[in-house]
Amino acid sequence: MPPDEKFLFCGRLIFGPDVRSLVVTLFLIIVPVAIFSGFVARHFIHKFSHHAGVAVLAVGVVYTVFVLMLLLLTSGRDPGIVPRNAHPPEEDLEVPISPSEWGDPTRFQMRRAKDVTMNGVAVKVKYCDTCMLYRPPRCSHCSICNNCVERFDHHCPWVGQCIGQRNYRFFFMFLLSTTILCIYVFAISALYIKFLMDEGPYSVWRAMGKSPAAVLLMAYCFIAVWFVGGLTAFHLFLISTNQTTYENFRYLYDGEVNPYNQGCFRNFQETFCSKVTPSQNNFRARVPLEGSSETVEQPSYNSRQNMLTPKTKVDFETVDKQDWSTAGEHFISDEALEDVHCRICTGGDIGLEIKIDLDDAFSRMLTHVPSEGGESRTSAHPRRSSWGRQSGSWERAPDILALAAGVEGRANDDSMPSGNR
């Protein structure tokens, strides 16, 4: 299944597939602040001298805008998506063990994991079948966004985006700022209740009855601060130990050395003071139309002929017989041709499934090699004469059997003494 990101402003903003949940988060932030500004903060304008009451309202509004900007930076940018490969890496293909699977190109599989060294510690990186690549260290595939994300922390439904290497610091700052905003609204609402008690004088319950909006905001902020404040404290612990949420929940470093932990101070420095890595994707680039001159054809790994060589593709059916006679000059050298025969004969990594396709082509080539006098004669290499004999499961075509018989007969005539000819 392909990725389903949402793009705005020609790729300047990129959101996850569950971007609709971002509307709920905006509602939970904007509506309480609007109630706070209209029913609580505006009463402070005339209660303090030197326009201090205006500052109470302005701080609440400006700080809310700052929180919304952090939310946008978290949810509207590339979290560190690793570009997908058009085809698997060729150097890591594994040949099937069972000879019955050699003829099926889909049976060629990748090594499932590799070992890399990080800070002197061996770390295992896994192969992603969806993205057709070996994930970098600390990278994981998000099942919701359907992308591999560098330094994957988790997928946050509240922001509708993965949290990864490029937006983690903004996510943490969003949590911290939201926690401070909740504390600020709670404190100003409680102060307003105190002013109502002093004006009456009223009891606490009567003052709360005169401003139900302040009471509602205090209750809302008290609940919210436990949620966002708890997440802030949890991520403070993760940053201090240089872990991700994904690694912590899977207990990857329990009883083992964390190769990324550099100490509390340097861990914080790495998170907040390091430069944000540039995106590996150009979401604003133009995609060339299919069939245009700019389109680069990627090799297909479902084709038998492409399994022959990663750099050269020859259509054996359309090549003329006379061209095959000059194979060493135009297409395949004698050494390369001999190597092809030897690899097929020994069951090597050339891909034994191409043998059936090449039988007819090689037989025509071998029967039309020009002799020194200009006449065509049959020629075969000693190693090629045993082509296909080592695998009893190969089906010998009739033209190959006839060619073999002709070659052996010619060899017997050449080996006879001149007096017996």
C-alpha positions in Angstrom: 0.0 0.0 0.0 1.5 3.4 -1.0 1.9 6.2 1.5 -1.1 8.5 2.0 0.4 11.8 3.1 -1.5 15.0 2.7 0.3 17.9 1.1 -0.5 21.6 1.3 1.1 24.7 -0.4 2.8 22.6 -3.2 4.6 20.3 -0.7 5.7 22.9 1.8 3.5 21.2 4.4 3.2 17.5 4.7 0.7 15.8 7.1 0.1 12.2 8.0 -2.9 10.2 6.8 -4.8 10.9 10.0 -4.6 14.7 9.7 -8.2 15.0 10.7 -7.3 14.3 14.3 -5.3 17.5 14.2 -8.7 19.4 14.1 -9.6 17.9 17.5 -6.3 19.1 19.0 -6.8 22.6 17.7 -10.3 22.6 19.2 -8.9 21.5 22.6 -6.4 24.4 22.5 -8.3 27.3 20.9 -11.7 27.0 22.5 -10.4 27.1 26.2 -8.2 30.0 25.3 -11.1 31.9 23.7 -13.2 31.3 26.9 -10.3 32.4 29.0 -9.8 35.6 27.0 -13.5 36.5 26.9 -14.7 35.6 30.4 -11.6 35.8 32.7 -8.6 37.7 31.3 -10.6 40.7 30.1 -11.7 41.5 33.7 -8.0 42.1 34.6 -7.6 45.1 32.2 -8.9 47.6 34.8 -7.7 45.8 38.0 -4.0 46.6 37.5 -2.3 49.9 36.9 0.1 50.7 34.1 -1.8 48.4 31.7 -0.7 45.3 33.5 -4.1 43.8 33.0 -3.7 44.1 29.2 -0.4 42.2 29.6 -2.3 39.3 31.2 -4.6 39.0 28.2 -1.8 39.6 25.7 0.5 36.9 27.2 -2.3 34.4 27.0 -3.1 35.1 23.4 0.5 35.4 22.2 1.6 32.3 24.0 -1.3 30.4 22.5 -0.1 31.4 19.0 3.4 30.2 19.9 1.9 26.8 21.0 0.0 26.5 17.7 3.2 27.3 15.7 5.0 24.4 17.5 2.0 22.2 16.7 2.3 23.1 13.0 6.1 22.5 13.0 5.5 19.1 14.5 2.6 17.9 12.3 3.3 19.8 9.1 6.9 18.8 8.3 8.8 15.7 7.2 9.6 13.7 10.3 12.5 12.0 8.6 11.0 9.8 5.9 13.5 7.5 4.3 13.0 7.4 0.5 11.9 4.0 -0.9 14.0 2.1 -3.3 12.7 1.3 -6.8 14.2 -2.2 -6.5 16.0 -4.3 -3.8 19.7 -3.8 -3.4 21.3 -6.4 -5.8 24.4 -7.1 -3.7 22.2 -8.5 -0.9 20.1 -10.9 -2.9 20.1 -14.5 -1.5 19.8 -17.4 -3.9 17.1 -19.9 -2.8 18.5 -23.1 -1.3 16.0 -25.4 -3.0 16.9 -26.1 -6.7 13.1 -26.3 -7.4 12.9 -22.6 -6.7 15.8 -21.5 -8.9 13.5 -20.9 -11.9 11.2 -18.5 -10.0 12.7 -14.9 -9.7 10.2 -14.1 -7.0 12.0 -16.7 -4.8 15.1 -14.5 -4.6 15.0 -13.0 -1.1 17.0 -10.5 0.9 19.0 -11.1 3.9 16.7 -10.2 6.8 19.2 -8.3 8.9 22.7 -6.8 9.0 25.1 -6.0 11.7 26.5 -2.5 11.9 28.8 -0.9 14.5 27.6 2.2 16.5 30.0 3.6 19.0 31.8 0.3 19.2 28.6 -1.7 19.8 27.1 -4.1 17.2 23.6 -3.0 16.2 21.3 -5.1 14.0 19.5 -3.3 11.2 16.6 -5.0 9.5 15.4 -5.2 5.9 12.0 -3.5 5.1 10.1 -5.4 2.5 7.8 -2.4 1.8 10.5 0.2 1.3 13.0 -2.4 -0.1 15.9 -1.1 1.9 17.9 -1.8 5.1 16.6 0.6 7.7 19.2 2.9 9.2 19.9 2.4 12.9 17.0 3.5 15.1 14.7 3.6 12.1 11.4 1.8 12.0 8.4 1.4 9.7 5.3 3.2 10.8 2.2 1.0 10.0 -0.1 4.1 9.9 2.0 6.4 7.7 3.5 3.3 5.8 6.9 4.9 5.8 10.3 4.2 7.3 11.1 7.1 9.6 14.6 7.9 10.9 14.9 7.8 14.7 11.3 6.7 14.9 9.8 7.7 18.3 6.1 7.0 17.9 3.1 7.9 15.8 1.1 10.6 17.6 -2.6 10.6 16.7 -3.0 14.0 18.5 -0.8 15.7 15.9 -1.6 13.3 13.0 2.1 12.7 12.2 5.0 10.4 13.1 7.5 11.8 15.6 11.0 11.2 14.3 14.4 12.7 13.9 13.3 16.0 12.2 10.4 17.0 14.4 11.1 15.4 17.8 12.4 18.6 19.4 9.4 20.6 18.2 7.1 17.9 19.6 8.8 18.1 23.0 8.6 21.9 23.0 4.9 21.6 22.1 4.3 19.4 25.1 6.3 21.6 27.4 4.6 24.8 26.1 1.1 23.3 26.4 1.9 22.3 30.0 3.0 25.8 30.8 -0.1 27.2 29.1 -2.4 25.0 31.2 -0.7 26.1 34.4 -1.0 29.8 33.3 -4.7 29.6 32.5 -5.3 27.7 35.8 -3.4 30.2 37.8 -5.1 33.3 36.3 -8.6 31.7 36.7 -7.8 30.9 40.4 -6.6 34.5 40.8 -9.9 35.8 39.4 -11.9 33.7 41.8 -9.7 35.2 44.6 -10.6 38.7 43.4 -14.3 37.9 43.4 -14.0 36.7 47.0 -12.3 39.9 48.1 -14.9 42.2 46.3 -17.9 40.7 48.0 -16.8 39.5 50.3 -18.0 36.1 49.1 -17.2 32.6 50.1 -15.3 30.3 47.8 -18.5 28.6 46.6 -20.3 31.8 46.0 -17.4 33.3 44.1 -17.2 30.2 42.0 -20.9 30.5 41.3 -20.4 34.1 40.0 -17.8 32.9 37.4 -18.6 29.4 36.2 -16.2 29.9 33.2 -13.3 30.3 35.6 -14.3 27.1 37.4 -14.7 25.2 34.1 -11.2 26.3 33.0 -9.6 25.3 36.2 -11.1 21.8 36.0 -10.1 21.5 32.4 -6.6 22.6 32.9 -6.2 20.4 36.0 -7.0 17.3 34.0 -5.0 18.4 30.9 -1.9 19.2 32.9 -1.7 15.6 34.2 -1.8 14.4 30.6 0.6 16.8 28.8 2.7 17.3 31.9 3.1 13.5 32.4 4.2 13.2 28.8 6.6 16.0 29.2 8.2 14.4 32.2 8.4 11.0 30.4 10.1 12.6 27.4 12.5 14.4 29.7 13.6 11.0 31.0 13.9 9.6 27.4 16.1 12.6 26.4 18.3 12.3 29.4 19.0 8.6 28.6 18.9 9.1 24.8 16.1 6.6 24.1 13.0 6.7 22.0 9.5 5.8 23.0 9.6 2.8 20.6 12.9 1.6 22.2 11.6 2.1 25.7 8.4 0.3 25.2 10.2 -2.7 23.6 12.8 -2.8 26.5 15.7 -2.8 23.9 18.3 -1.7 26.4 17.2 -3.5 29.5 20.3 -5.2 30.7 22.3 -4.1 27.6 24.4 -1.1 26.8 22.7 1.8 25.0 25.2 2.7 22.3 23.6 6.1 21.8 23.8 7.3 25.4 26.4 10.0 25.7 25.6 11.3 29.2 22.7 13.5 30.3 24.2 16.9 29.2 25.4 15.7 25.8 22.1 14.0 25.2 20.2 17.2 25.8 22.7 19.0 23.6 22.2 16.6 20.8 18.4 16.9 21.0 18.1 20.7 21.2 21.4 22.2 20.0 22.2 20.1 17.0 21.3 21.1 13.5 18.1 19.7 12.0 19.1 17.3 9.3 17.8 18.2 5.8 14.9 16.2 4.4 15.8 13.3 2.1 12.7 14.0 0.0 11.9 16.8 -2.4 8.2 17.0 -2.1 8.0 20.0 -4.4 9.8 18.4 -7.3 8.0 17.7 -10.6 7.3 14.1 -11.3 8.1 13.3 -15.0 5.3 11.9 -17.0 5.4 8.2 -18.0 6.9 7.8 -21.4 8.6 11.2 -21.5 12.2 11.6 -22.3 13.0 12.5 -18.7 11.7 9.3 -17.3 14.4 6.9 -16.2 13.4 3.3 -16.5 14.2 1.3 -13.4 15.2 -2.3 -13.8 12.5 -4.8 -13.1 13.3 -7.7 -10.9 10.4 -9.8 -12.2 12.2 -10.2 -15.6 14.5 -13.2 -16.2 16.7 -11.2 -18.6 17.4 -8.6 -16.0 18.7 -11.2 -13.6 21.5 -11.9 -16.1 23.4 -8.7 -15.3 22.6 -5.5 -13.4 24.2 -3.3 -16.1 23.5 -4.9 -19.5 20.3 -6.2 -21.1 20.5 -8.0 -24.4 17.4 -9.1 -26.4 18.6 -12.5 -27.5 15.5 -13.2 -29.7 16.0 -10.1 -31.9 19.7 -10.4 -32.5 20.6 -11.7 -36.0 22.7 -14.8 -36.4 25.4 -12.9 -38.1 25.6 -10.6 -35.2 26.1 -13.5 -32.9 29.1 -14.5 -35.0 30.8 -11.3 -33.9 29.7 -11.6 -30.3 33.2 -10.9 -29.0 33.2 -7.5 -30.8 29.8 -6.2 -30.1 27.9 -8.0 -27.3 29.6 -10.6 -25.2 33.3 -11.3 -25.1 34.6 -14.9 -25.3 35.6 -14.8 -21.6 32.2 -13.5 -20.5 30.4 -16.1 -22.6 32.5 -18.8 -21.2 31.8 -17.5 -17.7 28.0 -17.6 -18.4 28.3 -21.2 -19.4 30.4 -22.1 -16.4 28.1 -20.4 -14.0 24.9 -22.0 -15.4 26.7 -25.4 -15.4 27.7 -25.1 -11.8 24.5 -23.5 -10.5 26.1 -20.2 -9.6 24.6 -16.8 -8.9 23.9 -16.0 -12.6 20.3 -17.1 -12.1 19.6 -20.6 -13.4 16.2 -19.7 -14.5 17.6 -18.0 -17.6 19.0 -21.2 -19.0 15.9 -22.2 -20.8 15.6 -18.8 -22.5 19.3 -18.9 -23.6 19.3 -22.5 -25.0 18.1 -21.5 -28.5 20.2 -18.3 -28.7 23.5 -20.0 -27.7 22.9 -22.9 -30.0 22.4 -20.6 -33.0 25.6 -18.7 -32.0 27.7 -21.8 -31.6 26.6 -23.2 -35.0 27.5 -20.1 -36.9 31.0 -19.2 -35.8 33.0 -18.4 -39.0 36.2 -20.4 -39.6 39.4 -18.9 -40.8 38.5 -19.7 -44.4 35.3 -17.7 -44.2 33.0 -20.7 -44.0 30.7 -21.4 -41.1 31.6 -24.3 -39.0 30.4 -25.8 -35.7 32.6 -24.8 -32.7 32.2 -25.5 -29.1 34.3 -25.0 -26.1 35.4 -28.1 -24.1 33.7 -26.8 -21.0 30.5 -25.8 -23.0 30.1 -29.4 -24.3 29.1 -30.5 -20.8 26.6 -27.6 -20.4 23.6 -28.8 -18.4 25.0 -32.3 -17.5 25.5 -31.5 -13.8 21.8 -31.0 -13.1 19.6 -33.9 -13.8 16.5 -31.7 -13.5 17.3 -29.6 -16.6 15.4 -30.4 -19.7 17.6 -30.8 -22.7 16.2 -29.3 -25.9 16.4 -31.4 -29.1 18.5 -28.9 -30.9 21.1 -29.0 -28.0 21.2 -32.8 -28.2 21.8 -32.6 -32.0 24.4 -30.0 -31.5 26.2 -32.1 -28.9 26.1 -35.1 -31.1 27.6 -33.1 -34.0 30.3 -31.7 -31.8 31.3 -35.1 -30.4 31.3 -36.6 -33.9 33.6 -33.9 -35.2 35.8 -34.3 -32.2 36.1 -38.0 -32.8 37.1 -37.4 -36.4 39.7 -34.9 -35.4 41.2 -37.3 -32.9 41.6 -40.2 -35.4 45.0 -40.7 -37.0 45.5 -39.3 -40.4 46.0 -42.8 -41.8 42.6 -43.9 -40.7 40.7 -41.0 -42.2 
